């Protein structure tokens, strides 16, 4: 081998090595480029996705801005229209008022069931449109409560008046305090309607009666003394089978249930002496014997008094019109 050949061989080796290195470098570059390309592709795709999202967001933003612009225009239009419209007079707000509490319906009594003579009833329980419910009458039947009260006292069997001819009346009246009080009477059936009419008018007019109990509540053993006891406490009564005051034989109209003694204290049975001075048997009635006037003395009966007027209208006569004695408490009716 020549020197020239040796030199050439060295040159070739260098070239070969250089070429090999160059190939290696190119390979490395290619590998690196491949990785970069994949990254670049991936990045490109991600960028495209982001760009699409940005576009969508931009579109949404433009939509929102348009809506806001539309709302603003609408509000401005409303303001302009409001300014152009005439100002309306404000309608005053009504002040709410509380509804009045309804007054409860009054609880009227249907009748006097459960009440006994002397009981006081509140006026609010009395129905003014049904006043007749508180003025009732009934027959007296043997064995009933009323019969057991009167038998052997104010009534006993006789030939002049039968039990079936008597009526028990239960009613209301104004007492001296102006209160509604339960009362009772026994009268002849012939004057039953008269008595109910008269005492109903008494009640509606406010006419006062002190008390109204059967004379049997004051029974002392006989008709005359029991009548005295009843009068002495100013009790109004009617039937009692007894004789006329001062007689032992003549029956009183009270024995027939055809007479009534009204407020006897202020309207006593009076006898007059030769000088015209009156006196009565009851010490508590002396102030009412003389100079009587219903205008000046409460509960006194005279021709101006409602009691006289009503009884007269129903055909009764008054003991105050007798000559001597005068029985100012007494009203009676004669049957034709």
Secondary structure, DSSP 4 states (H G I P E B T S, - for coil): --HHHHHHHHHHHHHHHHHHHHHHHHHHHHHHHHHHHHHHHHHHHHHHHHHHHHHHHHHHHHHHHHHHHHHHHHHHHHHHHHHHSPPPPPPPPPPP-PPPPPPPPP---SSSTT--TT-EE-GGGS-GGGGGGGSEEEE--TTSHHHHHHBTTTB---SS--GGGEEEEEEEEE-TTS-EEEEEEEEEGGGHHHHHHHHHHHHHHT-B-SEE--GGGG--SSHHHHHHHHHHTTEEB-----BPTT-SSSBPGGGGT-EEE-STTTS-EEEE-TTS-EE-S-GGGGGGSSS--TTTSTT---TTSHHHHHHHHTT-EEGGGSSSSEETTEEE----
